[in-house]
């Protein structure tokens, strides 16, 4: 079983993740992991601190010897540059849309900062480090994960005529990770308008996994379904309010004949589908094509033009405390989404093919592919 926990606060010493269940023999590419951390910091609409304060790099404190995983738990550390957590002033004015008020009421606290330090999306740096490790593992099996922004305001990306490879390449060079330049221009205007008004914006992101084999996940129990695992993990990302698999909410508008992906067969390809409206998952299992998921991010909770709130100490109305200056973090949320999907797929791969080393899992994997090809 593959699992991880994260620890750390926004202005604490560091963020840490402990990963258990990673097989032995995986080559650690430090530069590739640091690149994923850098990708998380980019995107039009981010604040200046992304380049000045949070220049993230990962350190491996355990589980790696001579550049390869040992099969024992890994400890990943991302140091914080701003470690002023004990010097920061007390906060008594909770922000609408954040964990602030519910947190202080739940934990019986008189300082919102104790809640916001951990609830902060800064925690996702640890998740991206874990996800980058999972991407290295998935790459051993030819599986790749990427994301692109599909909607912000009235900017809606039209990518139906593009291949997944074209979408990925266009998104990677876009400041908004958008593969449609016309839609991107509308998105940028939407962000600029919100910034001028002291407001924030959300958006929609599509996450795609390529070369996923048939049979990951299972239909036999609710908690083993691949789409259920993806939905739970993706909903755990800060500010994500909705998850769609494949056609998502559009299934309510379509006839069955318009929705379901027809099945074809050829000696060269075996069983295949020409469409991906099921998102590459049927009955809780991958069908052997791209896995396609969309996540929808709400506008950030802290505005430069603060919304009204109530001071938890004197119960007087005040404008909520300002904690950050980002207008949008939608492209960054896509990188976090990639990391989460990579973890779920890596876990499903290990569950399906077993083994304590990468070499053993590869042998099992190749045998399974031969079995499927001979069906």
RATA-V784404 format. One record per backbone hydrogen bond with DSSP energy under -0.5 kcal/mol. CO is the residue of the C=O (numbers start at 1). NH is the residue of the N-H. Records with the same first field share a line. If there is no record, write none. Layout:
CO=NH  NH
This chain:
3=20
5=18
7=16
9=12
11=85
13=80
14=9
15=78
16=7
17=19  76
18=5  20
19=74
20=3
23=26
24=358
25=27
26=69
27=29
28=30
29=33
30=34
31=35
32=36
33=37
34=38
35=39
36=40
37=41
38=41  42
39=42
43=46
45=327  328
47=50
48=51  52
49=53  54
53=55
54=56
57=79
59=61  77
62=75
63=70
65=68
67=28
68=65
69=25
74=19  76
75=61  62
76=17
77=59
78=15
81=83
84=87  88
91=112
92=94  312
93=321
95=98
99=103
100=104
101=105
102=106
103=107
104=108  109
111=114
112=115  116
113=117
115=118  119
116=120
117=10
120=123
121=124
122=125
123=126  127
124=128
125=129
126=130
127=131
128=132
129=133
130=134
131=135
132=136
133=137
134=138
135=139
136=140
137=140
138=141  143
139=142
144=210
146=208
148=206
150=157
151=204
152=155
154=156
155=152  157
157=159
159=162
163=167
164=168
165=169
166=170
167=171
168=172
169=173
170=173
171=174
174=177
175=44
177=149
179=181
180=184
181=185
182=186
183=187
184=188
185=189
186=190
187=191
188=192
189=193
190=194
191=195
192=196
193=197
194=199
195=198
198=305
201=300
203=297
204=150  151
205=295
206=148
207=293
208=146
209=291
210=144
213=216  288
216=286
221=224
222=225
224=218
225=229
226=230
227=231
228=232
229=233
230=234
231=235
232=236
233=236
234=237
237=240
239=241  298
242=296
244=246  294
245=248
247=250
248=251
249=252
250=253  254
255=258  259
256=260
260=262
262=274
264=272
266=270
270=266
272=264
276=279
277=247
278=281
279=292
280=287
282=285
284=218  226
285=282
286=215
290=292
291=209
292=246
293=207
294=244
295=205
296=241  242
297=203
301=303
304=306
307=320
309=318
310=94
311=315
316=311
318=309
321=323
327=201
329=333
330=334
331=335
332=336
333=337
334=338
335=339
336=340
337=341
338=342
339=343
340=344
341=345
342=346
343=347
344=348
345=349
346=350
347=351
348=352
349=353
350=354
356=24
357=361
358=362
359=363
360=364
361=365
362=366
363=367
364=368
365=369
366=370
367=371
368=372
369=373
370=374
372=375
